[in-house]
Amino acid sequence: MKYYFYIIFSFIIWSSYGLLIKSFNLNPFSLILYLSIFGSIFIFIYIKKKSISFKFDLKTIALIGLASILLFGNTITYFLALKYTSITNTVLSHYAAPIIAAFFIPIFLKEKIDRITIIALIISSIGILLIFFPKGSFIINRNDFIGIVFGISSAVCYAFLIILAKFLIKNIESLFLMFYENLYSILIILLLTPIIKNQLIVTKTILLLYFFMGITHNFIAPLLYLEGLRKIKAQHAAILGYIEPVSAILMEIIFLKQIPDLGTIIGGILIIFSGILVVKSTI
């Protein structure tokens, strides 16, 4: 049971991304670089403290590289979605990921889809639709459409990242996966430096913010998520991911004073209920 709460808490931490990005007008490339630097430092210290040795093959390192590319793609498209549309639209289009992941997991990981997963997928999908179209209208403006397309692109990257991470942590410690994902992310940014060097300059305030986010978002949250993923079904982790958009919307209400429509509230309740179904099925 505790591993489900690991997953839930990690998503609550990650749900603050949109709020922080909007509030501080953060740049995606500087965020990826500094969070990866700070995150890798804390992970390395933790690994050395636990006296865990770095031993695995080149194939695994290559797969971690692929996971890092997916993570990078997920982050960049998520930022682009936030540029064009609201936090609510961004996180909800991004969370087409559980539906995509639940569809492909049986193919790649040979997990059998259970009845609870199917029911939870249907309920949470209805919740997503209600949040997208709270007034029953399917009319959408150009910027929102572009933002949602980027959000769904982020969802595709994230869905396959879930699947690949589930496969990798069967063979290696989750700490190693986190550490090398951060190193690969730093490498990708360094390769892009000639093009984006001006976007990597930050103020002391933003650097301090990145330091704390490196601890929470790139160390604590992924550690909890990967440890939880090791013990539960990947499809259950995918469904629990719906908690993130609900948490993000609550943060919008509390900190940005943006009150959602009734349809959005009902949709959020359905999403939470689908997550509860998944957790209760393990008791």
C-alpha positions in Angstrom: 0.0 0.0 0.0 2.8 2.5 0.9 4.2 2.2 -2.6 1.0 3.6 -4.0 1.4 6.6 -1.8 5.0 7.0 -3.1 3.5 7.3 -6.6 0.8 9.7 -5.4 3.2 12.0 -3.5 5.6 12.2 -6.4 2.8 13.3 -8.7 1.7 16.0 -6.2 5.3 17.4 -6.3 5.4 17.3 -10.1 2.0 19.0 -10.3 3.7 22.3 -9.1 5.7 22.5 -12.4 3.0 24.5 -14.2 2.5 27.0 -11.3 6.3 27.6 -10.9 6.9 28.0 -14.7 4.0 30.5 -15.0 4.8 32.4 -11.8 8.5 32.8 -12.5 8.4 32.8 -16.3 11.0 30.0 -16.3 13.0 29.0 -19.4 12.8 25.3 -20.4 16.5 24.9 -21.2 17.8 26.6 -18.1 15.4 24.6 -16.0 16.4 21.2 -17.5 20.1 22.1 -17.1 20.2 23.3 -13.5 17.7 20.8 -12.2 19.7 18.0 -13.8 22.9 19.4 -12.3 21.6 19.8 -8.8 19.6 16.6 -9.0 22.5 14.5 -10.1 24.7 15.9 -7.3 22.1 14.9 -4.6 21.6 11.5 -6.2 25.4 10.9 -6.4 25.8 11.8 -2.7 22.9 9.5 -1.8 24.4 6.6 -3.8 27.9 7.0 -2.2 26.3 7.2 1.2 24.5 3.9 0.6 27.7 2.4 -0.8 26.0 1.2 -4.0 28.3 0.3 -6.9 27.8 1.4 -10.5 27.6 -1.9 -12.4 25.5 -2.6 -15.5 26.0 -3.2 -19.2 26.2 -0.9 -22.3 22.8 -2.0 -23.5 21.3 -0.7 -20.2 23.2 2.6 -20.6 21.8 2.9 -24.1 18.3 2.3 -22.9 18.7 5.0 -20.2 19.9 7.3 -23.0 16.6 6.6 -24.8 14.7 7.3 -21.6 16.5 10.6 -21.2 15.6 11.6 -24.8 11.9 10.8 -24.0 12.2 12.8 -20.7 13.7 15.8 -22.6 11.0 15.6 -25.2 8.4 15.4 -22.5 9.7 18.5 -20.8 10.2 20.7 -23.9 6.7 20.0 -25.3 5.2 20.5 -21.9 6.8 24.0 -21.7 5.6 24.8 -25.3 2.0 23.8 -24.2 2.2 26.2 -21.3 3.3 28.9 -23.7 0.2 28.6 -25.8 -2.5 27.6 -23.4 -3.5 27.5 -19.7 -2.1 25.3 -16.9 -5.3 23.3 -16.8 -5.3 22.6 -20.6 -1.6 21.7 -20.5 -1.7 19.2 -17.6 -4.9 17.6 -18.8 -3.8 17.1 -22.4 -0.4 15.9 -21.0 -2.4 13.3 -19.1 -3.6 11.5 -22.1 -0.4 9.7 -21.2 -2.0 7.1 -18.9 -4.4 6.1 -21.6 -1.6 5.7 -24.1 0.6 3.9 -21.6 -2.2 1.5 -20.5 -2.9 0.7 -24.1 0.8 -0.2 -25.0 1.9 -1.7 -21.6 0.4 -5.2 -22.4 2.2 -5.2 -25.7 5.7 -4.2 -24.4 5.6 -5.5 -20.8 3.2 -8.5 -21.2 1.1 -7.3 -18.3 -2.5 -8.4 -18.4 -5.0 -5.6 -18.3 -7.3 -6.2 -15.3 -11.0 -5.1 -15.1 -10.3 -2.4 -12.5 -7.8 -0.8 -14.9 -10.3 -0.7 -17.7 -13.1 0.8 -15.5 -10.7 3.4 -14.1 -9.5 4.3 -17.6 -13.1 4.9 -18.7 -14.0 6.9 -15.6 -10.9 9.1 -15.7 -11.2 9.6 -19.5 -14.8 11.0 -18.9 -13.3 13.2 -16.2 -10.7 14.5 -18.7 -13.4 15.3 -21.3 -15.5 17.2 -18.7 -12.5 19.3 -17.7 -11.6 20.1 -21.3 -15.1 21.0 -22.3 -16.8 22.1 -19.0 -19.6 23.9 -20.7 -20.4 21.2 -23.3 -18.9 23.3 -26.2 -16.3 21.8 -28.5 -15.3 25.2 -29.9 -11.6 25.9 -29.2 -9.3 28.8 -30.2 -6.1 28.5 -32.2 -3.6 29.0 -29.3 -5.4 26.5 -27.1 -5.4 24.0 -30.0 -1.6 24.4 -30.5 -1.1 24.1 -26.8 -3.1 21.0 -26.5 -1.2 19.4 -29.5 2.0 20.1 -27.6 0.4 18.7 -24.5 -0.5 15.5 -26.2 3.0 15.3 -27.7 4.3 15.5 -24.2 1.9 12.7 -23.2 3.2 10.4 -25.9 6.8 10.9 -24.6 5.7 10.4 -21.0 3.7 7.3 -21.8 6.7 5.5 -23.4 8.9 6.8 -20.6 6.6 5.0 -18.1 6.9 1.8 -20.1 10.7 2.0 -20.5 11.3 2.9 -16.9 9.3 -0.1 -15.7 11.5 -2.3 -17.9 14.7 -0.7 -16.7 14.1 -0.9 -13.0 13.7 -4.6 -13.2 17.5 -4.8 -13.9 19.0 -1.7 -12.2 18.6 0.4 -9.1 16.2 3.3 -9.6 18.9 5.6 -8.3 21.1 4.7 -11.2 18.3 5.4 -13.7 17.7 8.8 -12.1 21.5 9.6 -12.1 22.1 8.8 -15.7 18.9 10.4 -16.9 20.2 13.6 -15.3 23.7 13.2 -16.9 22.2 12.6 -20.3 19.9 15.7 -20.0 23.0 17.8 -19.1 24.8 16.3 -22.2 21.8 17.2 -24.5 21.8 20.8 -23.2 25.5 21.1 -23.6 25.3 19.9 -27.2 22.6 22.6 -27.8 24.6 25.3 -26.0 25.8 27.1 -29.2 22.2 27.7 -30.1 20.6 28.4 -26.7 23.5 29.8 -24.6 21.7 33.1 -23.9 18.8 31.1 -22.4 21.0 29.5 -19.8 21.8 32.7 -17.9 19.7 33.0 -14.8 19.4 35.4 -11.8 20.4 34.4 -8.2 16.8 34.1 -7.2 16.0 31.7 -10.1 19.2 29.7 -9.4 18.1 29.3 -5.7 14.6 28.2 -7.0 16.3 25.6 -9.3 18.4 24.4 -6.3 15.3 23.6 -4.3 13.5 22.1 -7.3 16.6 20.0 -8.0 16.0 18.4 -4.5 12.2 18.1 -4.7 11.5 17.5 -8.4 14.7 15.8 -9.6 15.6 13.8 -6.6 12.8 13.2 -4.1 9.9 12.9 -6.5 11.5 10.5 -9.1 13.0 8.4 -6.3 9.6 7.9 -4.7 8.0 7.3 -8.2 10.6 4.7 -9.3 10.6 2.9 -6.0 6.8 2.7 -6.1 6.9 1.6 -9.8 9.2 -1.3 -8.9 6.5 -2.7 -6.6 3.2 -2.0 -8.4 1.8 -2.6 -11.9 2.8 0.0 -14.5 -0.8 0.4 -15.6 -1.8 1.3 -12.0 1.0 3.9 -11.8 -0.3 5.3 -15.1 -3.9 5.7 -13.8 -2.6 7.3 -10.5 -1.0 9.8 -12.8 -4.4 11.5 -13.1 -3.9 12.9 -9.7 -1.3 15.3 -11.1 -3.8 17.4 -13.2 -6.2 17.6 -10.3 -3.5 18.8 -8.0 -2.3 21.3 -10.6 -5.8 22.7 -10.9 -6.1 23.1 -7.1 -2.8 25.0 -7.1 -4.3 27.3 -9.8 -7.3 28.0 -7.6 -5.3 28.6 -4.4 -2.3 30.6 -5.8 -3.6 32.1 -9.0 -7.2 32.6 -7.9 -8.6 31.0 -11.1 -11.8 29.3 -10.3 -12.7 26.4 -12.6 -16.2 25.7 -14.0 -18.6 23.1 -12.5 -17.7 20.7 -15.3 -14.0 20.9 -14.4 -14.8 20.2 -10.7 -16.9 17.2 -11.6 -14.2 15.9 -14.0 -11.6 16.2 -11.2 -13.8 14.2 -8.8 -14.1 11.4 -11.4 -10.3 11.4 -11.9 -9.7 11.1 -8.1 -12.3 8.4 -7.9 -10.5 6.4 -10.7 -7.3 6.6 -8.7 -9.0 5.4 -5.5 -10.4 2.4 -7.4 -6.9 1.4 -8.5 -5.5 1.7 -4.9 -8.5 -0.1 -3.3 -8.1 -3.0 -5.7 -4.8 -3.8 -4.0 -6.1 -4.0 -0.5 
